Amino acid sequence: MSPFEIGMASFGAMVAMVYFGLWVPIALMLSSFVGVWMIKGSPVLAGKLLALAASETISSYFFGVVPLFIMMGFIVSVTGMGRDAFDVANHIFRRIRGGLGIGTVGANAIFAAITGISIASAAVFTRIAVPEMTRHGYNKRFAVGVVAGSSVLGMLIPPSLLLILYGLLTEQSVGDLFIAGVIPGLLLAFVFCLSIFLVALIKPSLIGDNIDVPAKDGDVLSTREVMARGMPLAALIGLVLGGIYGGFFTPIEAGAIGCSGAIVIGLLRRALSFSDFWEVLTDTGLVTASISFLIIAAQMYSRMLALSGVPAGFGNFVATAEIGYWGVILAYVLLVILMGTILDSSSIMLILVPLMLPMLSLMQVDLIWFGIVTIIAVEIGLLTPPFGISVFVIKSSLDDPTITLGDIFIGAAPFAVLMLIVLGLVLAFPILVTALL
């Protein structure tokens, strides 16, 4: 077999292993090891090459951004800032029809600007927002759909864990990716809010008979309470993102400063006990180890592909084929969305991005713009059956047994369509991504 044929066989074997339920990093490592072994003819050489890929990946200074932002997200979660974000956003939009739904989107946008983890947003706001919306008369499917849809903002509005992963895979500036995600993230949040408002006008039965006015339940906040709950959130967002955009520190330094700021806020509010902090450290270690394993596997896979010549072969095929630039981009987006029905976000990126990079270089594609396109397409998969990891997180976090998994998928479907519309806008108007760069 030629190296190209070995590379294609390894890719096919890896996909088959994933479909049969093997964990993605294990499948990537196995196919990479066997592929390099067959190409080089030596298992010892294959092991050394892959060990070198692993050590170079984790020893990189830029990898430090991963555990720092994960830790900051967990600290924000355990100190109750998610509840504060919801209360402040709900207070701001309280007299708009559909205000609770719009407030949930706004709270998710605020939460996303601190944590960058969609799963955390889904878990937090399922417990906070769904009971409030159903108490005010919202249709249950619509309520869980709002939470499911708005939870994906965590992977687009910076800081985002997926943007960090994409930056590590493509060797692009994480800071530039963060800046590029601002306008698309805010646009997506605006589209969600506008859609909820229009639904409230056109089909008010979905949100109850009355305008959401928390005052009728005695829930309205005073100006002092709004300031007390909102200022820590604003300070943390300004500290992290303002420092990055202002050029005062790098994304890695921003992660460290954000962690410190979150700890200080938690201690000042007396919301961070020693047991909470120990739980944060444990969870951060577990998630970081899992992501490290994923990134190591992806680097091994990338090197095997490079040795086999598969990316170069695909690049030549694209260059000689007549599908054109948009044919390649649209085919990639469609493939990402289809893979989202069976795989999680990180796995899709780890499999497809290394395969596409040589072709993108050949076509001179802006990798920052392509990264945002990839994130939006990947995030649509969080809401699509049968996998839809955000939907499963919401179901596991619900206390209401009357809301089925199917109800959540149905409620999330309109938001997946809205994400497709925003993805189309980003594809048609790259300036939405590059305007702030």
Protein Blocks (a to p, Z undefined) as FASTA:
>chain_A
ZZklmmmmmmmmmmmmmmnopafklmmmmmmmmmmmmmnopaklmmmmmmmmmmmmmmpm
klmmmmmmmmmmmmmmmnopmmmmmmmmmmmmmmgghklmmmmmmmmmmmmmmnopaklm
mmmmmmmmmmmmmmnopafklmmmmmmmmmmmmmmmccdfklmmmmmmnopafklmmmmm
mmmmmmmmmmmmmmmmmmmmmmmmlnojbdcdfklnopaccfklmmmmmmmmmmmmmmmm
mmmmnopacfklmmmmmmmmmmmmmmmnopacfklmmmmmmmmmmmmmmmmmmmmmmmmm
mmmmmmnommmmmmmmmmmmcnbjmlmmmmmmmmmmmmmmmpcfklmmmmmmmmmmmmmm
mnopafklmmmmmmmmmmmmmmpcfklmmlmmmmmmpcbfkbcfklmmmmmmmmmmmmmm
mmmmmmmmmmlmmmmZZ
